[in-house]
Each structure stands twice: as structure tokens, then as C-alpha cells.
Amino acid sequence: MHRMIAHGGWSAIPPVDKKIEMRNLGSWRVGDGLIRENRVVEDLLQMYRQSGVDVIARIRAFNKVRAEFALKQEQHDDIIAQNAVF
């Protein structure tokens, strides 16, 4: 299946205004002659790759910010503990 990701994007994928291939896997559970459940898994990494999003770079940037925040939080907690009155 092909999709055009334009305007506001789709499923956290930014708009790229070009046709991309969508790979997915779907399954259905049937009971009493009716579809009772439908599950679809999209290959989001493939769509990110086609739209030019570097997922690994984003994860690295997120982890760097998270580590800096944790260090600041730890320093803040140390200051609070030093000034605590018991």
C-alpha cells in the first residue's frame, strides 16, 4: 500500500509531501461468522526511513537530555538534603 503523508503528518511522522510505501500486517479473529477483532501492525521504522527521520539520532538526543535532567535532579536533591532540618 502507498500513502501520501502531507499537511499535518500522520502517526507522529512529519509531512514529506511524497508517496511512501506502507508495510503492514493485519489479522482478524472471527467468531460466530462475524469479525470480532481486527489488529494491524504498521512498519513505522520503514515509514520514518522513507520520510528522512533519523530515529537513532532522535533516541540519542532524547537520552542525552534525559541524562542531563537526571543529573540536575540529583544535584537538586543533594542541596535539599543538605539544607533539611530534622
Distance bins in CASP14 RR format, pairs under 12 A and 6 or more apart:
PFRMAT RR
TARGET T0000
AUTHOR 0000-0000-0000
RMODE 2
METHOD distances of the structure
MODEL  1
1 19 0 0 0 0 0 1 0 0 0 0 0
1 20 0 0 0 0 1 0 0 0 0 0 0
1 21 1 0 0 1 0 0 0 0 0 0 0
1 22 1 0 1 0 0 0 0 0 0 0 0
1 23 0 0 0 0 1 0 0 0 0 0 0
1 24 1 0 0 1 0 0 0 0 0 0 0
1 25 0 0 0 0 0 1 0 0 0 0 0
1 26 0 0 0 0 0 1 0 0 0 0 0
1 40 0 0 0 0 0 1 0 0 0 0 0
1 42 0 0 0 0 1 0 0 0 0 0 0
1 43 0 0 0 0 0 1 0 0 0 0 0
1 46 0 0 0 0 0 1 0 0 0 0 0
1 47 0 0 0 0 0 1 0 0 0 0 0
2 18 0 0 0 0 0 1 0 0 0 0 0
2 19 1 0 1 0 0 0 0 0 0 0 0
2 20 1 0 0 1 0 0 0 0 0 0 0
2 21 1 0 1 0 0 0 0 0 0 0 0
2 22 1 0 0 1 0 0 0 0 0 0 0
2 23 0 0 0 0 0 1 0 0 0 0 0
2 24 0 0 0 0 0 1 0 0 0 0 0
2 47 0 0 0 0 0 1 0 0 0 0 0
2 50 0 0 0 0 0 1 0 0 0 0 0
3 9 0 0 0 0 0 1 0 0 0 0 0
3 10 1 0 0 1 0 0 0 0 0 0 0
3 11 0 0 0 0 0 1 0 0 0 0 0
3 13 0 0 0 0 1 0 0 0 0 0 0
3 15 0 0 0 0 0 1 0 0 0 0 0
3 16 0 0 0 0 0 1 0 0 0 0 0
3 17 0 0 0 0 0 1 0 0 0 0 0
3 18 0 0 0 0 0 1 0 0 0 0 0
3 19 1 0 0 1 0 0 0 0 0 0 0
3 20 1 0 0 1 0 0 0 0 0 0 0
3 21 0 0 0 0 1 0 0 0 0 0 0
3 22 1 0 1 0 0 0 0 0 0 0 0
3 23 0 0 0 0 0 1 0 0 0 0 0
3 24 0 0 0 0 0 1 0 0 0 0 0
3 42 0 0 0 0 0 1 0 0 0 0 0
3 46 0 0 0 0 0 1 0 0 0 0 0
3 47 0 0 0 0 1 0 0 0 0 0 0
3 50 0 0 0 0 0 1 0 0 0 0 0
3 51 0 0 0 0 0 1 0 0 0 0 0
4 10 0 0 0 0 1 0 0 0 0 0 0
4 13 0 0 0 0 0 1 0 0 0 0 0
4 15 0 0 0 0 1 0 0 0 0 0 0
4 16 0 0 0 0 1 0 0 0 0 0 0
4 17 1 0 0 1 0 0 0 0 0 0 0
4 18 1 0 0 1 0 0 0 0 0 0 0
4 19 1 0 1 0 0 0 0 0 0 0 0
4 20 1 0 0 1 0 0 0 0 0 0 0
4 21 0 0 0 0 0 1 0 0 0 0 0
4 22 0 0 0 0 0 1 0 0 0 0 0
4 47 0 0 0 0 0 1 0 0 0 0 0
4 50 0 0 0 0 0 1 0 0 0 0 0
4 51 0 0 0 0 0 1 0 0 0 0 0
5 11 0 0 0 0 1 0 0 0 0 0 0
5 12 0 0 0 0 0 1 0 0 0 0 0
5 13 1 0 1 0 0 0 0 0 0 0 0
5 14 1 0 0 1 0 0 0 0 0 0 0
5 15 1 0 1 0 0 0 0 0 0 0 0
5 16 1 0 1 0 0 0 0 0 0 0 0
5 17 1 0 0 1 0 0 0 0 0 0 0
5 18 1 0 0 1 0 0 0 0 0 0 0
5 19 0 0 0 0 1 0 0 0 0 0 0
5 20 1 0 0 1 0 0 0 0 0 0 0
5 21 0 0 0 0 0 1 0 0 0 0 0
5 22 0 0 0 0 1 0 0 0 0 0 0
5 44 0 0 0 0 0 1 0 0 0 0 0
5 47 1 0 0 1 0 0 0 0 0 0 0
5 48 0 0 0 0 0 1 0 0 0 0 0
5 50 0 0 0 0 1 0 0 0 0 0 0
5 51 1 0 0 1 0 0 0 0 0 0 0
5 52 0 0 0 0 0 1 0 0 0 0 0
5 53 0 0 0 0 0 1 0 0 0 0 0
6 13 0 0 0 0 0 1 0 0 0 0 0
6 14 0 0 0 0 0 1 0 0 0 0 0
6 15 1 0 1 0 0 0 0 0 0 0 0
6 16 1 0 0 1 0 0 0 0 0 0 0
6 17 1 0 1 0 0 0 0 0 0 0 0
6 18 0 0 0 0 1 0 0 0 0 0 0
6 19 0 0 0 0 0 1 0 0 0 0 0
6 20 0 0 0 0 0 1 0 0 0 0 0
6 51 0 0 0 0 0 1 0 0 0 0 0
7 13 0 0 0 0 0 1 0 0 0 0 0
7 14 0 0 0 0 0 1 0 0 0 0 0
7 15 1 0 1 0 0 0 0 0 0 0 0
7 16 0 0 0 0 0 1 0 0 0 0 0
7 17 0 0 0 0 1 0 0 0 0 0 0
8 14 1 0 0 1 0 0 0 0 0 0 0
8 15 1 0 1 0 0 0 0 0 0 0 0
8 16 0 0 0 0 0 1 0 0 0 0 0
8 17 0 0 0 0 0 1 0 0 0 0 0
9 15 1 0 1 0 0 0 0 0 0 0 0
9 16 0 0 0 0 1 0 0 0 0 0 0
9 17 0 0 0 0 1 0 0 0 0 0 0
9 20 0 0 0 0 0 1 0 0 0 0 0
9 47 0 0 0 0 0 1 0 0 0 0 0
9 51 0 0 0 0 1 0 0 0 0 0 0
9 53 0 0 0 0 0 1 0 0 0 0 0
10 16 0 0 0 0 0 1 0 0 0 0 0
10 20 0 0 0 0 1 0 0 0 0 0 0
10 22 0 0 0 0 1 0 0 0 0 0 0
10 42 0 0 0 0 1 0 0 0 0 0 0
10 44 0 0 0 0 0 1 0 0 0 0 0
10 47 0 0 0 0 1 0 0 0 0 0 0
10 48 0 0 0 0 0 1 0 0 0 0 0
10 51 0 0 0 0 1 0 0 0 0 0 0
11 20 0 0 0 0 0 1 0 0 0 0 0
11 22 0 0 0 0 0 1 0 0 0 0 0
11 24 0 0 0 0 0 1 0 0 0 0 0
11 40 0 0 0 0 0 1 0 0 0 0 0
11 42 1 0 0 1 0 0 0 0 0 0 0
11 43 0 0 0 0 0 1 0 0 0 0 0
11 44 1 0 0 1 0 0 0 0 0 0 0
11 47 1 0 0 1 0 0 0 0 0 0 0
11 48 0 0 0 0 0 1 0 0 0 0 0
11 51 0 0 0 0 0 1 0 0 0 0 0
11 53 0 0 0 0 0 1 0 0 0 0 0
12 42 0 0 0 0 0 1 0 0 0 0 0
12 44 1 0 0 1 0 0 0 0 0 0 0
12 47 0 0 0 0 1 0 0 0 0 0 0
12 48 0 0 0 0 1 0 0 0 0 0 0
12 51 0 0 0 0 0 1 0 0 0 0 0
12 53 0 0 0 0 1 0 0 0 0 0 0
12 55 0 0 0 0 0 1 0 0 0 0 0
12 58 0 0 0 0 0 1 0 0 0 0 0
13 20 0 0 0 0 1 0 0 0 0 0 0
13 22 0 0 0 0 0 1 0 0 0 0 0
13 42 0 0 0 0 1 0 0 0 0 0 0
13 43 0 0 0 0 0 1 0 0 0 0 0
13 44 1 0 0 1 0 0 0 0 0 0 0
13 45 0 0 0 0 0 1 0 0 0 0 0
13 46 0 0 0 0 0 1 0 0 0 0 0
13 47 1 0 1 0 0 0 0 0 0 0 0
13 48 1 0 0 1 0 0 0 0 0 0 0
13 49 0 0 0 0 0 1 0 0 0 0 0
13 50 0 0 0 0 1 0 0 0 0 0 0
13 51 1 0 1 0 0 0 0 0 0 0 0
13 52 0 0 0 0 1 0 0 0 0 0 0
13 53 1 0 0 1 0 0 0 0 0 0 0
13 55 0 0 0 0 0 1 0 0 0 0 0
14 20 0 0 0 0 0 1 0 0 0 0 0
14 47 0 0 0 0 0 1 0 0 0 0 0
14 48 0 0 0 0 1 0 0 0 0 0 0
14 50 0 0 0 0 0 1 0 0 0 0 0
14 51 1 0 0 1 0 0 0 0 0 0 0
14 52 0 0 0 0 1 0 0 0 0 0 0
14 53 1 0 0 1 0 0 0 0 0 0 0
14 58 0 0 0 0 0 1 0 0 0 0 0
15 51 0 0 0 0 1 0 0 0 0 0 0
15 52 0 0 0 0 0 1 0 0 0 0 0
15 53 0 0 0 0 0 1 0 0 0 0 0
16 47 0 0 0 0 1 0 0 0 0 0 0
16 48 0 0 0 0 0 1 0 0 0 0 0
16 49 0 0 0 0 0 1 0 0 0 0 0
16 50 1 0 0 1 0 0 0 0 0 0 0
16 51 1 0 1 0 0 0 0 0 0 0 0
16 52 1 0 0 1 0 0 0 0 0 0 0
16 53 0 0 0 0 1 0 0 0 0 0 0
17 51 0 0 0 0 1 0 0 0 0 0 0
18 47 0 0 0 0 0 1 0 0 0 0 0
18 50 0 0 0 0 1 0 0 0 0 0 0
18 51 0 0 0 0 1 0 0 0 0 0 0
18 52 0 0 0 0 0 1 0 0 0 0 0
19 47 0 0 0 0 0 1 0 0 0 0 0
19 50 0 0 0 0 1 0 0 0 0 0 0
19 51 0 0 0 0 0 1 0 0 0 0 0
20 42 0 0 0 0 0 1 0 0 0 0 0
20 43 0 0 0 0 0 1 0 0 0 0 0
20 44 0 0 0 0 0 1 0 0 0 0 0
20 46 0 0 0 0 1 0 0 0 0 0 0
20 47 1 0 1 0 0 0 0 0 0 0 0
20 48 0 0 0 0 1 0 0 0 0 0 0
20 49 0 0 0 0 1 0 0 0 0 0 0
20 50 1 0 1 0 0 0 0 0 0 0 0
20 51 1 0 0 1 0 0 0 0 0 0 0
20 52 0 0 0 0 1 0 0 0 0 0 0
20 53 0 0 0 0 0 1 0 0 0 0 0
21 42 0 0 0 0 0 1 0 0 0 0 0
21 43 0 0 0 0 1 0 0 0 0 0 0
21 46 1 0 0 1 0 0 0 0 0 0 0
21 47 0 0 0 0 1 0 0 0 0 0 0
21 49 0 0 0 0 0 1 0 0 0 0 0
21 50 1 0 0 1 0 0 0 0 0 0 0
21 51 0 0 0 0 0 1 0 0 0 0 0
22 40 0 0 0 0 0 1 0 0 0 0 0
22 41 0 0 0 0 0 1 0 0 0 0 0
22 42 1 0 0 1 0 0 0 0 0 0 0
22 43 1 0 0 1 0 0 0 0 0 0 0
22 44 0 0 0 0 1 0 0 0 0 0 0
22 46 0 0 0 0 1 0 0 0 0 0 0
22 47 1 0 0 1 0 0 0 0 0 0 0
22 48 0 0 0 0 0 1 0 0 0 0 0
22 50 0 0 0 0 1 0 0 0 0 0 0
22 51 0 0 0 0 0 1 0 0 0 0 0
23 40 0 0 0 0 0 1 0 0 0 0 0
23 41 0 0 0 0 1 0 0 0 0 0 0
23 42 1 0 0 1 0 0 0 0 0 0 0
23 43 1 0 1 0 0 0 0 0 0 0 0
23 44 0 0 0 0 1 0 0 0 0 0 0
23 45 0 0 0 0 1 0 0 0 0 0 0
23 46 1 0 1 0 0 0 0 0 0 0 0
23 47 0 0 0 0 1 0 0 0 0 0 0
23 49 0 0 0 0 0 1 0 0 0 0 0
23 50 0 0 0 0 0 1 0 0 0 0 0
24 38 0 0 0 0 0 1 0 0 0 0 0
24 39 0 0 0 0 0 1 0 0 0 0 0
24 40 1 0 1 0 0 0 0 0 0 0 0
24 41 1 0 0 1 0 0 0 0 0 0 0
24 42 1 0 1 0 0 0 0 0 0 0 0
24 43 1 0 0 1 0 0 0 0 0 0 0
24 44 0 0 0 0 1 0 0 0 0 0 0
24 46 0 0 0 0 1 0 0 0 0 0 0
24 47 0 0 0 0 1 0 0 0 0 0 0
25 38 0 0 0 0 0 1 0 0 0 0 0
25 39 0 0 0 0 1 0 0 0 0 0 0
25 40 1 0 0 1 0 0 0 0 0 0 0
25 41 1 0 1 0 0 0 0 0 0 0 0
25 42 0 0 0 0 1 0 0 0 0 0 0
25 43 0 0 0 0 1 0 0 0 0 0 0
26 35 0 0 0 0 0 1 0 0 0 0 0
26 37 0 0 0 0 0 1 0 0 0 0 0
26 38 1 0 0 1 0 0 0 0 0 0 0
26 39 1 0 0 1 0 0 0 0 0 0 0
26 40 1 0 1 0 0 0 0 0 0 0 0
26 41 1 0 0 1 0 0 0 0 0 0 0
26 42 0 0 0 0 1 0 0 0 0 0 0
26 43 0 0 0 0 0 1 0 0 0 0 0
27 35 0 0 0 0 0 1 0 0 0 0 0
27 36 0 0 0 0 0 1 0 0 0 0 0
27 37 0 0 0 0 1 0 0 0 0 0 0
27 38 1 0 0 1 0 0 0 0 0 0 0
27 39 1 0 1 0 0 0 0 0 0 0 0
27 40 0 0 0 0 1 0 0 0 0 0 0
27 41 0 0 0 0 1 0 0 0 0 0 0
28 34 0 0 0 0 0 1 0 0 0 0 0
28 35 1 0 1 0 0 0 0 0 0 0 0
28 36 0 0 0 0 1 0 0 0 0 0 0
28 37 1 0 0 1 0 0 0 0 0 0 0
28 38 1 0 1 0 0 0 0 0 0 0 0
28 39 1 0 0 1 0 0 0 0 0 0 0
28 40 0 0 0 0 1 0 0 0 0 0 0
29 35 1 0 0 1 0 0 0 0 0 0 0
29 36 1 0 1 0 0 0 0 0 0 0 0
29 37 1 1 0 0 0 0 0 0 0 0 0
29 38 1 0 0 1 0 0 0 0 0 0 0
29 39 0 0 0 0 1 0 0 0 0 0 0
30 36 1 0 0 1 0 0 0 0 0 0 0
30 37 0 0 0 0 1 0 0 0 0 0 0
30 38 0 0 0 0 0 1 0 0 0 0 0
31 37 0 0 0 0 1 0 0 0 0 0 0
42 48 0 0 0 0 0 1 0 0 0 0 0
43 49 0 0 0 0 1 0 0 0 0 0 0
43 50 0 0 0 0 0 1 0 0 0 0 0
44 50 0 0 0 0 0 1 0 0 0 0 0
44 51 0 0 0 0 0 1 0 0 0 0 0
44 53 0 0 0 0 1 0 0 0 0 0 0
44 55 0 0 0 0 1 0 0 0 0 0 0
45 51 0 0 0 0 0 1 0 0 0 0 0
45 52 0 0 0 0 0 1 0 0 0 0 0
45 53 0 0 0 0 1 0 0 0 0 0 0
45 54 0 0 0 0 0 1 0 0 0 0 0
45 55 1 0 0 1 0 0 0 0 0 0 0
45 56 0 0 0 0 0 1 0 0 0 0 0
45 58 0 0 0 0 0 1 0 0 0 0 0
45 59 0 0 0 0 0 1 0 0 0 0 0
46 52 0 0 0 0 0 1 0 0 0 0 0
46 53 0 0 0 0 0 1 0 0 0 0 0
46 55 0 0 0 0 0 1 0 0 0 0 0
47 53 0 0 0 0 1 0 0 0 0 0 0
47 55 0 0 0 0 0 1 0 0 0 0 0
48 54 0 0 0 0 1 0 0 0 0 0 0
48 55 1 0 1 0 0 0 0 0 0 0 0
48 56 0 0 0 0 0 1 0 0 0 0 0
48 57 0 0 0 0 0 1 0 0 0 0 0
48 58 0 0 0 0 1 0 0 0 0 0 0
48 59 0 0 0 0 0 1 0 0 0 0 0
49 55 1 0 0 1 0 0 0 0 0 0 0
49 56 0 0 0 0 0 1 0 0 0 0 0
52 58 0 0 0 0 0 1 0 0 0 0 0
53 59 0 0 0 0 0 1 0 0 0 0 0
54 60 0 0 0 0 1 0 0 0 0 0 0
54 61 0 0 0 0 1 0 0 0 0 0 0
55 61 0 0 0 0 0 1 0 0 0 0 0
55 62 0 0 0 0 0 1 0 0 0 0 0
56 62 0 0 0 0 0 1 0 0 0 0 0
56 63 0 0 0 0 0 1 0 0 0 0 0
57 63 0 0 0 0 0 1 0 0 0 0 0
57 64 0 0 0 0 0 1 0 0 0 0 0
58 64 0 0 0 0 0 1 0 0 0 0 0
58 65 0 0 0 0 0 1 0 0 0 0 0
59 65 0 0 0 0 0 1 0 0 0 0 0
59 66 0 0 0 0 0 1 0 0 0 0 0
60 66 0 0 0 0 0 1 0 0 0 0 0
60 67 0 0 0 0 0 1 0 0 0 0 0
61 67 0 0 0 0 0 1 0 0 0 0 0
61 68 0 0 0 0 0 1 0 0 0 0 0
62 68 0 0 0 0 0 1 0 0 0 0 0
62 69 0 0 0 0 0 1 0 0 0 0 0
63 69 0 0 0 0 0 1 0 0 0 0 0
63 70 0 0 0 0 0 1 0 0 0 0 0
64 70 0 0 0 0 0 1 0 0 0 0 0
64 71 0 0 0 0 0 1 0 0 0 0 0
65 71 0 0 0 0 0 1 0 0 0 0 0
65 72 0 0 0 0 0 1 0 0 0 0 0
66 72 0 0 0 0 0 1 0 0 0 0 0
66 73 0 0 0 0 0 1 0 0 0 0 0
67 73 0 0 0 0 0 1 0 0 0 0 0
67 74 0 0 0 0 0 1 0 0 0 0 0
68 74 0 0 0 0 0 1 0 0 0 0 0
68 75 0 0 0 0 0 1 0 0 0 0 0
69 75 0 0 0 0 0 1 0 0 0 0 0
69 76 0 0 0 0 0 1 0 0 0 0 0
70 76 0 0 0 0 0 1 0 0 0 0 0
70 77 0 0 0 0 0 1 0 0 0 0 0
71 77 0 0 0 0 0 1 0 0 0 0 0
71 78 0 0 0 0 0 1 0 0 0 0 0
72 78 0 0 0 0 0 1 0 0 0 0 0
72 79 0 0 0 0 0 1 0 0 0 0 0
73 79 0 0 0 0 0 1 0 0 0 0 0
73 80 0 0 0 0 0 1 0 0 0 0 0
74 80 0 0 0 0 0 1 0 0 0 0 0
74 81 0 0 0 0 0 1 0 0 0 0 0
75 81 0 0 0 0 0 1 0 0 0 0 0
75 82 0 0 0 0 0 1 0 0 0 0 0
76 82 0 0 0 0 0 1 0 0 0 0 0
76 83 0 0 0 0 0 1 0 0 0 0 0
77 83 0 0 0 0 0 1 0 0 0 0 0
77 84 0 0 0 0 0 1 0 0 0 0 0
78 84 0 0 0 0 0 1 0 0 0 0 0
END
